[in-house]
Amino acid sequence: MIEAVAAGLLGLLIGSFLNVCIYRLPRDLTIWSPARSFCPACEKAIAWYDNLPVGSYLFLRGRCRHCGGRIPVRYLLTEVLCAVMFFASSWFFGFSLLAWKLMSFSAINLTLFFSDLEERILPDEFTLGGALAGLFWAYYVALPMGLTMLFLPLDTPARWISVAEGLFAGGLAYGTFRLLGWSYERFRGREGLGMGDMKMVAMFGAFLGLMSMLEAILIGSVLGSVLGLLFIKLGRKDSAEYELPFGSFLAAGAVAAAWLDALR
């Protein structure tokens, strides 16, 4: 229990940092300068006591102390969701390598979820950077062995087979999505899948391996189809023009697939 609470508190801090990334990276702002967070409305620096995860947002009722402008509820949701996912990872798996991998994957996808939802941008720092992180974790937390075993020497260490599985799954996902995107654009005359989506599914493959990656895409696609169409209908959007945040649905599907795989 103590480990889970500690992980939850860490999740609050990480969630606060992710909020910086979600706001700044899609706008091509550096996350390092200015070092202190600032109000999105008046751009005045936020004091440390107004920047405490969850507590400051609730105390200030979601408004800036200086200008009274409303702070998006996304700031609160990111911190809470990150804390919950970190707590759950540690609750079920302790402070194991699997738990840390789940926490990393959850944090990456949480960032991508809100970045795509708000700005329709999936930052390379979390897609390509996430793919590298996935290969790192594949070395320490083995992915299920699959087709790559057929093409590697028999004496290849299991850890490197796992990394090869991540590379294969990521490359296959990227190539497939790129082909689908090219085909859609050729026949419909407009972009259907962005480069961010292609890099994102490559990250899924590196983290999850082939089968769980396919599961993540399936769950995300179903969510996007059902909830996306429902939103378009209820919001009376033009389905031909409205840009669906497909990456957000993929991110949700990926976290679900990762948890299903971990609990099996």
C-alpha positions in Angstrom: 0.0 0.0 0.0 2.8 2.4 0.9 4.5 1.7 -2.5 1.2 2.4 -4.3 0.7 5.7 -2.5 4.2 6.8 -3.2 3.7 5.9 -6.9 0.5 7.9 -6.9 2.2 11.0 -5.4 4.9 10.5 -8.1 2.2 10.4 -10.7 0.9 13.8 -9.5 4.3 15.3 -10.0 4.8 13.7 -13.4 1.3 14.8 -14.4 2.1 18.4 -13.5 5.2 18.1 -15.8 3.1 16.5 -18.6 0.8 19.5 -18.5 3.8 21.7 -19.4 4.6 19.3 -22.3 1.0 19.2 -23.5 0.8 23.0 -23.7 4.2 23.9 -24.9 5.4 21.2 -27.4 2.5 21.5 -29.9 3.2 25.3 -29.9 6.9 24.8 -30.5 7.8 26.2 -27.1 10.7 24.7 -25.1 9.8 23.0 -21.9 12.8 24.4 -20.2 12.4 28.1 -20.7 10.7 29.8 -19.0 11.4 27.5 -16.2 8.3 28.4 -14.3 4.8 27.7 -15.5 2.7 30.6 -16.7 -1.0 31.4 -17.1 -2.2 30.6 -20.6 -4.4 33.7 -20.6 -2.2 36.5 -19.1 1.2 34.7 -19.4 2.3 35.8 -15.9 4.5 33.3 -14.1 2.7 31.1 -11.6 4.1 31.1 -8.0 5.1 27.7 -6.6 2.2 27.7 -4.1 -0.2 28.2 -7.0 1.4 25.3 -8.9 0.9 22.4 -6.5 -0.7 19.4 -8.3 -4.5 19.2 -7.9 -4.6 21.2 -4.6 -3.8 24.6 -6.2 -6.3 24.1 -8.9 -9.1 23.3 -6.5 -8.1 26.1 -4.1 -8.1 28.7 -6.9 -11.3 27.1 -8.4 -9.6 26.7 -11.7 -8.7 30.3 -12.2 -5.5 32.4 -12.4 -4.8 34.4 -9.3 -3.6 37.4 -11.4 -6.1 37.8 -14.2 -9.0 35.5 -13.0 -8.9 33.7 -16.4 -10.1 30.1 -16.4 -7.4 27.4 -16.3 -8.5 24.5 -18.5 -9.8 21.5 -16.6 -7.3 19.4 -18.6 -4.7 20.5 -16.1 -6.6 18.8 -13.3 -7.5 15.8 -15.3 -4.0 15.1 -16.4 -2.6 15.2 -12.8 -5.4 13.0 -11.4 -5.3 10.4 -14.2 -1.5 10.2 -14.1 -1.7 9.7 -10.3 -4.4 7.0 -10.7 -2.5 5.1 -13.4 0.8 5.2 -11.4 -1.1 4.1 -8.2 -2.8 1.2 -10.0 0.5 0.1 -11.6 2.2 -0.2 -8.3 -0.9 -1.6 -6.5 -1.0 -4.6 -8.9 2.7 -5.1 -9.7 4.6 -3.4 -6.8 7.7 -1.5 -7.8 8.6 -4.1 -10.4 10.1 -3.3 -13.8 6.7 -4.2 -15.3 5.1 -1.5 -13.1 7.6 1.1 -14.2 7.1 0.2 -17.8 3.3 0.6 -17.4 3.8 3.9 -15.7 6.1 5.1 -18.5 3.7 4.0 -21.2 0.7 5.5 -19.5 2.4 8.9 -19.1 3.4 8.9 -22.7 -0.1 8.1 -23.9 -1.7 10.5 -21.5 0.3 13.3 -23.0 -0.5 12.2 -26.6 -4.2 11.9 -25.7 -4.6 15.5 -24.6 -2.1 16.9 -27.2 -4.1 15.5 -30.0 -7.5 16.3 -28.4 -6.5 20.0 -28.0 -4.2 20.8 -30.9 -4.5 17.7 -33.3 -0.7 17.4 -32.9 1.3 14.3 -31.7 4.7 15.6 -30.6 7.7 13.7 -31.9 9.2 13.9 -28.4 6.6 11.5 -27.2 6.0 9.4 -30.4 9.6 8.9 -31.6 11.0 9.3 -28.1 8.4 6.9 -26.8 9.4 4.3 -29.4 13.0 4.5 -28.2 11.8 4.2 -24.6 9.7 1.1 -25.7 12.8 -0.6 -27.1 14.7 0.2 -23.9 11.9 -1.5 -21.9 11.8 -4.4 -24.3 15.3 -5.2 -23.2 14.3 -5.4 -19.5 10.7 -6.6 -19.7 10.5 -9.3 -22.4 7.9 -9.0 -25.1 6.2 -12.3 -26.3 8.4 -14.1 -28.7 7.1 -14.2 -32.3 8.2 -14.2 -35.9 11.6 -12.6 -35.3 12.8 -15.8 -33.7 12.7 -17.4 -37.1 15.2 -14.9 -38.5 17.7 -14.6 -35.7 20.6 -17.0 -34.8 19.6 -19.7 -32.3 22.0 -18.4 -29.7 20.6 -14.9 -29.7 20.0 -13.8 -26.1 16.3 -13.6 -25.1 16.6 -9.9 -24.3 17.7 -9.0 -27.8 15.0 -11.2 -29.3 12.6 -9.1 -27.3 14.1 -5.9 -28.7 13.9 -7.3 -32.2 10.2 -8.1 -31.6 9.6 -4.4 -30.7 11.5 -3.2 -33.8 9.5 -5.6 -36.0 6.1 -4.7 -34.5 6.9 -1.0 -34.6 8.1 -1.1 -38.2 5.2 -3.1 -39.3 2.7 -0.7 -37.7 4.4 2.3 -39.2 4.6 0.8 -42.7 1.0 -0.4 -42.6 -0.4 3.0 -41.4 1.7 4.8 -44.0 0.3 2.6 -46.8 -3.2 3.2 -45.5 -2.7 6.9 -45.3 -1.2 7.0 -48.8 -4.1 5.0 -50.2 -6.8 7.1 -48.5 -5.2 10.4 -49.8 -4.9 9.0 -53.3 -8.5 7.9 -53.6 -10.2 10.5 -51.4 -8.0 13.5 -52.3 -7.4 14.5 -48.6 -5.2 13.3 -45.8 -6.7 10.5 -43.7 -3.8 9.6 -41.4 -1.2 12.1 -40.3 2.5 11.3 -39.8 1.9 11.6 -36.0 -0.5 8.7 -36.1 2.1 6.6 -38.0 4.8 7.4 -35.5 2.5 6.8 -32.6 1.6 3.2 -33.7 5.3 2.5 -34.2 5.7 3.5 -30.5 2.9 1.0 -29.6 4.8 -1.8 -31.4 8.0 -1.0 -29.6 6.3 -1.1 -26.2 3.8 -3.9 -26.7 5.0 -6.2 -29.4 2.9 -7.4 -32.3 -0.2 -8.9 -30.8 -0.9 -6.3 -28.1 -0.1 -3.6 -30.6 -2.8 -4.9 -32.9 -5.1 -5.1 -29.9 -4.4 -1.4 -29.1 -5.1 -0.3 -32.7 -8.3 -2.3 -32.7 -9.6 -0.9 -29.4 -8.6 2.6 -30.4 -10.3 2.3 -33.8 -13.5 1.0 -32.3 -13.5 3.8 -29.8 -12.9 6.3 -32.6 -15.6 5.0 -34.8 -18.3 4.8 -32.1 -17.5 7.8 -30.0 -16.3 9.9 -32.9 -19.4 9.4 -34.9 -21.6 10.0 -31.9 -19.8 13.3 -31.2 -20.2 14.3 -34.9 -23.9 13.5 -34.8 -24.6 15.2 -31.5 -22.4 18.2 -32.3 -23.9 18.5 -35.8 -20.4 18.5 -37.3 -19.6 18.0 -41.0 -18.2 14.5 -41.1 -16.4 15.4 -44.4 -14.5 18.3 -42.8 -14.3 17.5 -39.1 -10.8 16.3 -38.1 -11.3 13.5 -35.6 -8.6 13.3 -32.9 -7.8 9.7 -33.9 -4.6 9.8 -31.8 -6.5 10.4 -28.7 -8.6 7.2 -29.3 -5.5 5.3 -30.1 -3.8 6.4 -26.9 -6.8 5.2 -24.9 -6.8 1.9 -26.7 -3.1 1.5 -26.2 -3.3 1.9 -22.4 -6.2 -0.5 -22.3 -4.3 -3.1 -24.3 -1.2 -2.7 -22.1 -3.2 -3.4 -19.0 -5.0 -6.4 -20.6 -1.6 -7.8 -21.5 -0.1 -7.2 -18.1 -3.1 -8.8 -16.3 -3.1 -11.9 -18.4 
